């Protein structure tokens, strides 16, 4: 389970930001940032509808995400405190039992928080085409690999992601050092870049990004 620490300072800031900042932060958090939207093939004229749908969901469910964040933070703090006792040799048998219960509560809180984030994403993409929604969903799931965004439009196994990252590194190093690239890496990148999902995302990103960024900034600012 991946733990994301949400500090009390973060939660206080999240609850006190302006409406525009809240919408901006939320859209980026759920995977509806300008880069992802552009790479998914969504046009600039469609961005306002995405923002409106997300804001509509926030208005209808004003405490769903903040409540899920708070519950996750509380559960995480419980696990942290009990873990220090139990694994530090100072805990009782009851503390060990309580740690198991707290970990289960944290797992539930994480699931609930993820569901709240998913609901906001789903609200944002509800009016998009199936192809656009799929591309956005893939990018959202794969962006953490930190590779050029067009590659995130395609799902891969962990090993394939590592091979792709290695090939891109080889490409950069060979260009910088002016030495021949690995033939295997060259072949892999050629295959990846010719993939329909990757090539479509690359074209869409290069074509749409500037206009989408402008429309996104306007949509989240309410101006």
Secondary structure as the mmCIF struct_conf table of DSSP 4:
data_model
#
loop_
_struct_conf.conf_type_id
_struct_conf.id
_struct_conf.beg_label_comp_id
_struct_conf.beg_label_asym_id
_struct_conf.beg_label_seq_id
_struct_conf.end_label_comp_id
_struct_conf.end_label_asym_id
_struct_conf.end_label_seq_id
HELX_RH_AL_P HELX_RH_AL_P1 UNK A 8 UNK A 16
BEND BEND1 UNK A 17 UNK A 17
HELX_RH_AL_P HELX_RH_AL_P2 UNK A 19 UNK A 29
TURN_TY1_P TURN_TY1_P1 UNK A 30 UNK A 31
HELX_RH_AL_P HELX_RH_AL_P3 UNK A 34 UNK A 39
TURN_TY1_P TURN_TY1_P2 UNK A 40 UNK A 41
HELX_RH_AL_P HELX_RH_AL_P4 UNK A 44 UNK A 60
TURN_TY1_P TURN_TY1_P3 UNK A 61 UNK A 63
HELX_RH_AL_P HELX_RH_AL_P5 UNK A 64 UNK A 87
TURN_TY1_P TURN_TY1_P4 UNK A 88 UNK A 89
HELX_RH_AL_P HELX_RH_AL_P6 UNK A 93 UNK A 125
TURN_TY1_P TURN_TY1_P5 UNK A 126 UNK A 127
BEND BEND2 UNK A 128 UNK A 128
HELX_RH_AL_P HELX_RH_AL_P7 UNK A 130 UNK A 142
HELX_RH_3T_P HELX_RH_3T_P1 UNK A 143 UNK A 145
BEND BEND3 UNK A 147 UNK A 147
HELX_RH_3T_P HELX_RH_3T_P2 UNK A 149 UNK A 153
BEND BEND4 UNK A 154 UNK A 154
HELX_RH_AL_P HELX_RH_AL_P8 UNK A 158 UNK A 177
TURN_TY1_P TURN_TY1_P6 UNK A 178 UNK A 178
HELX_LH_PP_P HELX_LH_PP_P1 UNK A 180 UNK A 182
HELX_RH_AL_P HELX_RH_AL_P9 UNK A 183 UNK A 194
BEND BEND5 UNK A 195 UNK A 195
HELX_RH_AL_P HELX_RH_AL_P10 UNK A 196 UNK A 221
TURN_TY1_P TURN_TY1_P7 UNK A 222 UNK A 222
#
